[in-house]
Amino acid sequence: MSALDASSSGAKLAQLMQALGYNASSSREIVRRLFNHGGVTRANLTNAVVAEVLVMMVRTSFGWDRDPSQDALAMSIFKSEGVNLQRSTSWNVEIFVDCALEVNPDLDWFTVLRSLDRPDFHITDAQGLAIILNASKAVIKDAYQFPITAFFGKWENPPGQLSFIRQAVQSVPELFSLNQTITKRVVPMDVAATARQLLPSLVTQPFNSLDLIETLVTLSDGPLYTEVKTILDYGVQQAPELMLLGFAQMTIPWNTAMKELTPGLVMLFLTGHPNSTFVLPRLWQYNQNLSISGLLHMYTKDPSSLSRILDVAQEMRALSAILETRPFSFSIDLAALASRRDYLNLEKWLQDHLRDQGDVFVLACLDFLNEKINVQNQRGDVANTKRSIPLSVDVVATFLRVLHAHTPLTPANAAYLKDVSSACLQTYPRLANVPTFGEGAVGEGISFPDDVEEEANSYYERIYKGELSISQVMDLLQNFKQSQNQREVDIYKCMVHNLFDEYKFFARYPDKELAVTSVLFGAMIQNQIVSSRALGMALRYVLDALRQPVGARLFKFGIQALNQFQARLGEWPQYCSLLLQISHLYQAHPDIVEYIKTLQRGVDGNANPAEQLNAEASLALNSNVAIEQAELPKQEEAPVFTALRVDSVLDSPGRDQSEVPNEAIQDKILFIINNISVANIDSKAVEMKDILKEPHHRWFSHYFLVKRASIEPNFHSLYIDFLDMLESKNLHRRILHETYSNIKVLLNSEKTVTSSQERSLLKNLGTWLGLITLAKNKPIKHKNLAVKDLLLEGYDSGRLIVVIPFVCKVLEQGSKNAKSKVFKPPNPWVMAIMKLLAELYHYADLKLNLKFEIEVLSKNLKLQIKDIEPTNLLRNRPAKSAESANQFGAKGPSLTSSGIGASGSLQTGDVNVAGGSNALAQGFANDASALSAHPSAGGDESIGGIPNLAAFITFNPNLPIFNAQPSLKRIVYIAIDRAIREIISPVVERSVTIAGIATRELVIKDFALENDENRMRKAAHLMVSSLAGSLASVSSREPLRVSMMSHLRSLLVQNGFTEQTMPEQAVYIIVADNLDLACSVLEKAAAEKALPDIDEALQPSFINRRQHRTRNNGPFYDMSVFASSRYPSNLPDPLRLKAGGLSGQQLRVYEDFARINANASPVPEPLDKLPRGGAGAARDGRPDQARHPLGQNSDEESSQFSAQQFIEKFSQAINELETQVAQTPTATLASLPTPHAIQNLLRDISTVIMSPVNRDEMSLLYAQKIMQLVYNNETPLMREICMLLLEKLCEISKRLAKEIKEWLLYHDDERKFNVSATIAVVQAKLLSIPELDMQLSRLMETGRTTVIEFTVQLIEQFMASEAPMSVQNDFFNSFEVLNRLAAAPGKLPEGCAKRLNAVKNRLPLFSVKDLTTKDIETASLREHLAALFHDWVRTFYHPASNEKSHAFFIQQLQQQGILRAEAISPLFFRVCTEICMDAYNKAQAAPGLPAPFQAVDAFARLIVLLVRYHVDPAGVDNNHARLNLTAKILSIIVLVLVHSHEQQREHFNQRPFFRLFSTLLNDLSMFEWDLQPIYIQILSAVSNTFHTLQPSFLPGFTFSWLQLVSHRFFMPKLLLAENQKFWPFFQRLLVDLFKFLGPFLKQSEMSDTTRLLYRATLRILLVLLHDFPEFLCDYHFSFVDVIPHMCIQLRNLILSAFPRTMRLPDPFTPNLKVDLLPEINQPPHVLSDYTSGLLRNNLKQDVDAYLKSRGPSQFLNDLRGRLLLTGPASASSESTQYNVSTINALVLYIGVQAIAQSQNKGAQGGASPVSPSAPMDIFQQLAVDLDTEGRYLLFSAIANQLRYPNSHTHYFSCVLLYLFAEATQEVIQEQITRVLIERLVVNRPHPYGLLITFIELIRNPRYNFWDHTNFIRCAPEIERLFASVAKSINQSLMRSPQ
């Protein structure tokens, strides 16, 4: 080969090496020989030649071999002497480069790399890149000096340049990140070094090169856009910081790639990226326009992100520059928020811009305010989607102040400003402090000088003390208002402002102060003290007060205020109209209403403008501020879920001092939350600890849950770590409380059921709840959330769609967290819930998404849902309604009304649709015309392979639009075609996937022992095609309907129709008629696509079976099934798999899939639409094709032919049956002789209708013919036969009964109004009377005479055959409509009116009227009264029963005079009570009878309604009459109860009477508001009744009595009554209980019943101690007076009570000075009468005399004898010789008098209360004179007064200690010790005063307690007792704080 010339050396050298292969570079010697052979010299080995060789090597880097034609040349070079030839598999580029440098040391490697810019240069893999890099290593020893810049800039071969960059970026990023030749960095290396901790990616990312990014951006302009975009996307994913900052520094024009990527990058960092603090300031430094455009885009997308924008502006230190941005709406909004955070002086900023920008800026400000007001007003609207930061009142005030001060304004802007100002006033009522608006006397946020406030308050103080009259106040305010002295004007404004500001607290004012306030308020309006806007607000307050319920405090305020300015009402017609809209004002104050109406009648309609409210006053009157500010109770709806309970303690007013932080603190807290990340969580937690105080926890918890945890589930772990770092138990408790509260709201919200967004929030909260509880090994307490109860309530209420995802999310967290160890299986709590979920999964017919939730939970818990044993809590429950079933996910297609559609097409979800199945329908009429079939046409394969789509589209002939414009039919076809194409792909894919998975799992399981893959394949095909098709049809229906309507409307608009001319009715009908056709297309497509997919999925199973057959002939076992599941061996024998595969019966399950579509029942047509001829008649001569419009010819033609034969046989048999019946005179089937032709025909017909062919379809066809006979044949025998056949058909087809019922009820056909036929249908139970009654009442409402006459005749017929009361009850709605028609002249036909009156006269409610005029109790009267009550019971339990029907019955009862007749009404209630008791006893004796309490519950409701609707016959006082009626009824019930108790004795059954009283209390509570103001007085009457029924009188009623007196609607209501008026009633009942219980407790051993009664009493006292301690405090004397002394714990419970407002100091506090407590000088409330016991024998008079004069001394000597019981009988009956009540009363009375004397002496500088005095003389004398028993009773009476800190406790404690210290006999000290110690050794609680006294006794050395060894150590057990007590007290003292 000759030498190479310089011009072609590169190409020839490269070609030579390529021809010789990889061995050409295997060694330096070979390369040198190659150079020599090729004539390579220094002159011709240029940079381009080396580049050419490198390009060749890159191109052939893998799999290249030498050219065989060059073998001779290779032999000459490689086989030369001295050459070591090695076989090479790749190019050794380093050897080549080294040899090239030997030849030409001056090679410039940058130029070499740049010369790679050749058309044939392209790197496709990493090996090609390695060629370039390895070659460079031979030249450049330092890899970081690689001249990467050679690949930047503009190349002639952009694809080659891009191929290198792509491979280098992905494979060797260090080429860029650490390359020292790159000078233009996105982030300089020195900055990167300092930011390495924040941005570690800067070290390793290749995109820290501006040249690289600029090169890529430049390359994206050409045809390489897609490839470059991929690399840029990779850069955005790996280093978004560098990409954004790189784009910001670009100097080249922006192209498409940059415009697409930059906005997303900017938004990424603006919305809170962890590295935004690093990026955003530099972004602002590099490119301010890009930063501003990003902020504007963020604001435009979501105006509520303004807070984040302000934070970003502060981070970038660019707020002032950003505020100069246009549009003005953005900058103004940002300025408003900045001013709230004190970043900006808004007033100065506005003034500067108004000065510089002028009217343009004025208009922008007004537009901004107007938009904000609109958004604020729509904030409560659910449909409102606008979100923005609301303005504070101060900001709005600043805007208005500056705008009003700006001059001059254009007329347009001035008018606009006026409108905006008015709108602002309405939205922000507190703007009254802006001087431009009104007087400045109203509104919040106004401050006055301290001296002005003080003087204004002093005037109010004088008003409430009565020192200033209202008239004087009016004169004073009038003078101040008109004064020239500014201070007096300020006082006027302050007084008005304070009065208005107090409105929200008026509801809490005492009666006296409220009355004064209301008079003052009204007088200010009357005397024109307030005007303009203040007047409007005052009127609004009064109006809102009057809208409160009658009897409410605010209502009283409103009435009294209105009376003051009543004379001015004529000035304000608008206000009068508003007053007349208050409905309850008519009843409560008819005089005021009449006065206002008189004023309105006097107005001539042209009101003087001066008399109208001015604009500002009217604005205030119509605003909502009063309602928003008033703290009024709102009645809450009963929640759906009660299993979730929120602790109300945390929300109680006195629980903590919660407050909302000011705006500055709020902004700081929100800033911390917005910027928290994993990197800065420690520092942010420290900041938050300093800012967030405990009073702010409640606000913070609410914000955190609503704004963060519920909508940001991805940050839950971050937030939990953050909260843990705050280390606040109170905050954690608040967070948990707020979590429960928000979950409760979402669970009970109706919106959550329908909104997926709301359910998503609930799931997020469920995750959050699980993370803060279960994930931390903390339980979810049952009192807060009963999870199983929640699931059961969700099941009952049909809200499982809400509950199941929530519960699953909660439980998941117990397994996801590594720290969680408790709440995982086999935790019993978790498994109990999982078992209930398993039952729901298997038996509740859940939707797939809910089942998926349970499956995911099971997987996370590492459980298999099939292995969990389900509970049986749900399966025994009654079936749910259809609505509930839908919630559980009922998936089958709903069956519509039979043929009421206009087109007559079927409305089912099956494949055989679009009218095809109607070919089998046979009508009721006589003519035999068949329905027209769809025409068949040529094939059209355009949609999913379904032919003839256009041929099967239905066009209703009643739509004239298609007759007039036939071309529109093409539009319908196009619309359906497009809708199907739009929906088909996702629907089919989803359906096939789901069906394939289900089929694969079931088939593999069921055919585990089947060795024939063909049977397995056939079964899989049958199942998967049916499942996929059905699922596609069901899931596509609604999307198809919407899409079809959308496309059809769109195409009609394109063809000249407008929104006004759009034929909406035609669109609806066309879509409805063809929806099933479209669904069937998708169904067929899904079924066909599923077949190859299931074959592929089961292919391994098929192969295994074929291989098994080739190996052996033994039975086949699929071991994978048996290894993965344990259930095959546990199944019962009929279901267990057996060797050889499925049996025929088992295989039938799969074969039935083929019959699903064939058995789909058609819907029968209306009477006038159905064919009347042979049911098998084909349409237009095409017998079967009409039934298969989609070309799905049936594979069972023989079955179709058999169906035709069955129809013909049935028709023939029916015709013969008609003939036979006409010839038979017999009236009934039973009377026919045997055998008979009719009986034979019935057997033949039964055989026909039992045919297995298409039973549902055939049953419908048979039923149509039979129904025709029912209505056309009047023979009773024929109707009986027809009903018998229909019953059999309904047994065969479950759907038939529904279709018959829907036709009979809803189809509009006059022929169905046949009385005898209807009765026959009802008697056959095909139709219920209540359903018929409801539909007839609706039809009669329209005034149809036919229906009215039919209804009256029908009622008459039923009256003749059934009990009258049953007829009245069943036809309640019809009676109501008929009565209403009869009352209206001419509405009811005359004949019908007479017949209706005759019917009514036979009803018991009307026939009893004549008997009520007689005052004689007769059997007939009792019978009629009993019938009345039975009628009420039926009415009450009627399915259609409602309050209206109840009121009608009560009204009729009153009109018949039942309650007015004095002799009848008691008998009526007695009869009712006796019937209730008899019904219960009968039900108990015969369990098969209805519920035993039905009559009792109905009677209770009857009593309540009678009282509610009762009126005074004299018309004087309805409330008094109602109370009298209540007392009468209760007394009659008591008489019956007592009589029953006396008659039955030990057999007395108290349950029905208990149920009666309990239900009565429940119903009274239900109607509480309707019974006001006498509701509480009714309860007092009930209390009197209970007192009459006390256990001492009726011991057999004791347990029921105890439950009733503690009833939740009785005891709390009495005790919560206003001013404690009804406490004595309940006190009396408790005393009754203690008196009855006392003798039993005195016995040595208690029986089981006594023990149960005692426990119940303890529970009642515990409830009272917790909820009503003041009640026990005030009546303690009455209770302990009747409690036996041995009941120490019972006594302690009562004496331990203390007022809830009191905080007791720790009694074990060392050196506690009780006498220094502020409460110790306050006397307690004692409501018990303790003086009456001293009146006997003038004891009180003698005691008073001795206390006064300390004489005579004989009194003390005689006192002991006066405390004894008189007479031996009394002493023996009481088991004591002393009068205990007298001793208790004497002790308390002496103490009260002694305290009074001591206080008088104390005021005069007297001695201590227990110094020697007359009271102490009495106590000391008694302590000495009394024997052991009497002394014990005395000390016990003293100890009874040792209660909470008060003057009595202090005094009697001192008395006991004094008696102990001064005792001359040790027995006195011993008995004092006994009384104290026996009350302390029992279980808690212990009275506070008792503890203090005993501690003082044993610790004070004055008393030398431990020196009394005679009784302290008299026995070992006594000594141990005292030692134990002393030890316990000493330990408590040591634990107490010093």
Disulfide bonds with the S-S distance in Angstrom:
none
